[in-house]
């Protein structure tokens, strides 16, 4: 599966954000996958995938408190808890629109060679709190 993935960009682990991010193009959408410290990602998530595979609101049924409790109990035992979260965004977030309509996926609208462009884009995503914890 990884060989078939259309990776827009990968951000290496950031000690500042305690995360690493990969953006994958899937049709007209991009999926932003973030792996990192559970206590960081939990604060960025509005949703989670429950044990039946359905996306649920993390605020319902005290799920946020329950997940935080698990993370804290691991931390008390000096164990690291790593989580994975994702969100779906329009591919146009990364690629400019063609004058004739549609998205120009030949070149991104940020400079991959400039670490400042990449860091700013990654920080912009991590500032939003609408990820789904998986």
N, C-alpha and C positions, 0 to 999 in steps of 0.2 A: 504493500500500500504506500509506503513512504516514497518509493521510486516514482509512483504515479502522481504524487502530490505536486501541485503548482504553488511553490513557496514564493510569496511576494517578498518577504524579508524575515530574517531571524535576528533577534536581539539577544546577545549573550547575557549570562547572569550579571545582574547589577547588584552590587552590595548595598547600594543606596536604597533600591526598591525591594531587594531580597527576592527578585523574580527573574525569570527569563521568558521571552515571548517569541512566538512564531506566528506569522500571518500567512494563511493559505487561501488561495483563490479557488472558489467553487462556483462556477457559473457566473451569475451577476452579483454574487456576494463574496465577501471575504470573512473568514473565521479567524478570530484572534484567540490563540491558545496561550494561556499563561500558566507557568508552573512556578511554584515558589512557596514561601513560608505560609503556612495555613492561617496564622493570625493576621497576616497582611491581606491575603486573598479573601478571607471571610468578610472583612470590612468592605470589600469591593463588590460583593455579590448580593443581588436582590432575589436570586432564584437558586434552587438546587435540584439535582436529579434524585428523586426518591428511589426506594428499593425496588419499585415496580417499573422504573425507567421513565416515569413522567416528570415533567418540569413543574415544580411547585414553588410557591412564594416562600422565601426563607423566613419571613416575619411571622408566618402563621404557625400555630401549634408550638410556640416557643422553640422552634427549631434552631434559631440563632443561638439561644442560650445553651441548648443541648450541644451543638457543635463546638461552641466556645468552651464548654465544660470538658469535652474530650480533648481538645487542643491543650487546655491548661493542665489536665491530669498527665498528659504525656510530657509536657514541659517540666512539671515537678519531678519527673523521673529522669530528667536530662535527655529525653528523647525528642528528636526533631519530627515534626509533623509537616509533610509536604502535601500540598493540594494542587489540583488542576482546575482551572476555570476557563470558560470560553464565552465569546459573544459573537453574534453575527452582525455585520455591517455591510452597507452597499459597497461594492468594489470601487465605485466612483470616489470613495474616501481616499483611495491611493492612486488612482489614475485620472487624468483630466478627461473631460467630455470632448468628443469630436464635434467640430462645428456642424456636421451633418446629423448629429445625434449619436447616441451610443457612447461607449467608453473606449478610449484609446489605451489598450492594454500593452502596447509596445514599450511605453516608457512611463515609469511612475512619476507622480507629481512631487516627489521629494528626491533629494540627491543621496543615493545609498553610500556614496564615497565620503560624504560629510557626516562625521559622527554626531555633530550637533543637530542636524536634521533628524537623524534616527533617534537620538535621545529625546528630542522634543516630541516627536510623534509617539514614542513609547510612553513618555510621561503623560501625554494627553489622554491616552487610553486608560492608564492606571489611575488617573484622577476621576474617571467616571465610575459610578457605582451601580452598573447594570449588568454585571457578569453573571453567569450561571455556574455554580460550583458543581463539578462532576466527580 
